[in-house]
Amino acid sequence: MKGKDHATTIYETLGLAAQQEELRIWRQALRSYRSRSWHLAEVNLHNLQRLAPGCMLYPMYADRIRSARSRPMTADWESVTVFDEK
């Protein structure tokens, strides 16, 4: 969130049965993203975009991966995004 200096968890409500597979794949994608396993994260994000084409979160993470691949990663890289605007 804008103006925050530390990570803030943001939650989204999910349906029960219909979105359980989506949630399982999202957890895999996020785990892969945080461990810098870019290829696996991209595969999961691609599958998520097919399951939920209207969700803006998955393309955003795919863009972050493309950006991360274009610059050298340092040991102090964190999977936290700082927002400059609302």
Sequence and secondary structure as in RCSB ss.txt:
>XXXX:A:sequence
MKGKDHATTIYETLGLAAQQEELRIWRQALRSYRSRSWHLAEVNLHNLQRLAPGCMLYPMYADRIRSARSRPMTA
DWESVTVFDEK
>XXXX:A:secstr
 TT SS         SSTTHHHHHHHHHHHHHHHTT HHHHHHHHHHHHHH TT SHHHHHHHHHHHHHTS   T
T  S    S  
